[in-house]
Amino acid sequence: MSVLGHIYIIDDDASMRSSLARMLANYGYTTEVYERAEDFIEQSIPVSPAAVLLDMRMPTMSGIELQKKLNELGRQTPIIFISGESMPHEIVTSMKQGAIDFLFKPFNLDDLLKAIVSAVEKDKLIFESVAQSLTVIQRYDSLTPREKEVFALLVRGLMNKDIAIELGTTDATIKVHKSRVMDKMKAESLQDLVRLFALLKK
C-alpha cells in the first residue's frame, strides 16, 4: 500500500490517539502521536506531505497556542482541529490562523477523511511552492551584482536604453546583461521574469 501522507496526532486523550492512529494506518497514512503540544514542538521532525490533527483543549498548552507557536516557527503543516467542546471565538481564531477544518468529537469518519485529504493536498502545494522558491533563489544568487541591477530594472518595465542611462553604460552592454539574466533565471519572456521576481519577494 502506498503511503498517502503523514499525520501528526496531538491529543491528551490516550484512547483517542490510539484509535485515530490505528484507523488512519488502515487507510494508508503513517502517523505520529503526541500527548502534549510541547512534546510535538520538541520532538517532531517536519515531513511532507503531512497534516496535523490537533486537540483544542489540552492541560498545559492549548491547540490555539500551539498553532500560534507553529506559525511563529514557520511550520506550515496544515492543521485540522478536533474538539470535544470549544467556544465560538476559539473556532474563529483557529480559522484566522490558517486551520483547514474544525471537527467536533465525536466526528463523522467521512468528514475526517475529507478534511485530511484536503490538508495533505494543501501541504503538497506548500512544499512545491517552497521548493520552487528555493530554486529561484539559487538562480538569482548566480547573477552578478550588475545582472541583479539589470534584473530589478527590467521587472520595473524599463527599456534597454533607459536601463543603460540609469546604470551609466551602453545599450549594447545592457542587451548582453539582459540575455545573461534571462538565461540564468531560465525565463522565456519578460512576463516570466516578473513572475520569478515575485517569487523572490515572498
Order of alpha helices (4+ residues) and beta strands (2+ residues): beta-alpha-beta-alpha-beta-alpha-beta-alpha-beta-alpha-alpha-alpha-alpha-alpha
